[in-house]
Amino acid sequence: MYKDIATPMRTKEILQKHGFSFKKSLGQNFLVDPNVLHNIVSHAAITKNTGVIEVGPGIGALTEHLARQAGKVVAFEIDGRLLPVLEDTMSPYLNVTVLHQDVLKADLHQVIEEQFADYEDIVVVANLPYYITTPIIMKFLMEKARVKQLVIMMQKEVADRITAVPSTKAYGSLSIAVQYYMDAEVSMIVPKTVFIPQPNVESAVLCLTRKENAYPDVVDEEFLFIVTQGSFLHRRKTIWNNLQSSLPEGKEKKELIQKAFEVAEVDPGRRGETLSIPEFIKLANALYPYFHTPKS
Ligand SMILES: C[S@@+](CC[C@H](N)C(=O)[O-])C[C@H]1O[C@@H](n2cnc3c(N)ncnc32)[C@H](O)[C@@H]1O
């Protein structure tokens, strides 16, 4: 059995051996607690038939735990200085492929097709670089067909916003965008002390599981998100006022919005933060005939 990478001593040894220094701008906070890693991996549905995508393997602390359980692990790492380190630390694990790529620029569809042709289920497990948490999550949610689950560490504050329910301060367009696609649950709060260097904020592990065809009534997903984002333009304003400012200009705009509120049976005096996803769907469907931009 190999020694875990994720202990303070072994991590320091590896960093020293390779002369590695952290780049704050890349969100480099490495985990040094094997119990936290066991816990993260235990929340992911991984068997030898599962393909795992990791974002930001760092020196491989989480990667080795994933490699022991999964059929195959593909890890995106942006920092070229970590490639020789990973070559060293991952040498016992033949089922790990490291891609030297910015995950936000990667063609996920192509990577999945090429790397996971033999795998049906794909799971994303990562201790995310916190400066790009939301764009990474949204990118994987859009990859609808294959990514069934994400178990990801992020700032606790972002996890709270994602899991928030209507009529709470944290509820907003991010809660709706993620909960539209996934069931979301915080599985663990993680203190700063288990990272080198320590981040400024508390962290949480979030478990996102794909909802299968949860909202079949949606007329147009893109338009639904235009409406939800527009509804939170100014949190203190009513949804009516926000939509007056955010929807495209046109003849009889006020009257048409009024009509849509009536059809959707939504009180225009409410604020966006009080509407549930099914209520937003009703409203967006009612606004759609008047305000969507035809696709070319
Ligand atoms: C929070 S660290 C996690 C490291 C390791 N997985 C761990 O848990 O100890 C984030 C990692 O993401 C990498 N990273 C940052 N931005 C990235 C991007 N756009 N694409 C891919 N990797 C990125 C960093 O270089 C770093 O290795």
The ligand as a Gaussian input file, in Angstrom:
#p B3LYP/6-31G(d) Opt

LIG

0 1
 C       -7.812000      23.964000      -4.565000
 S       -6.490000      23.300000      -5.519000
 C       -6.831000      21.579000      -5.365000
 C       -5.584000      20.709000      -5.458000
 C       -5.784000      19.232000      -5.094000
 N       -6.858000      18.627000      -5.840000
 C       -6.044000      19.069000      -3.616000
 O       -7.205000      18.826000      -3.259000
 O       -5.118000      19.192000      -2.841000
 C       -7.034000      23.742000      -7.144000
 C       -6.230000      23.193000      -8.314000
 O       -6.845000      23.638000      -9.529000
 C       -5.846000      24.062000     -10.466000
 N       -6.504000      25.017000     -11.379000
 C       -6.735000      26.336000     -11.184000
 N       -7.400000      26.868000     -12.223000
 C       -7.613000      25.855000     -13.108000
 C       -8.245000      25.778000     -14.379000
 N       -8.799000      26.852000     -14.950000
 N       -8.276000      24.589000     -15.030000
 C       -7.708000      23.486000     -14.455000
 N       -7.101000      23.507000     -13.242000
 C       -7.050000      24.667000     -12.576000
 C       -4.759000      24.654000      -9.583000
 O       -3.521000      24.736000     -10.246000
 C       -4.787000      23.667000      -8.411000
 O       -3.963000      22.561000      -8.689000

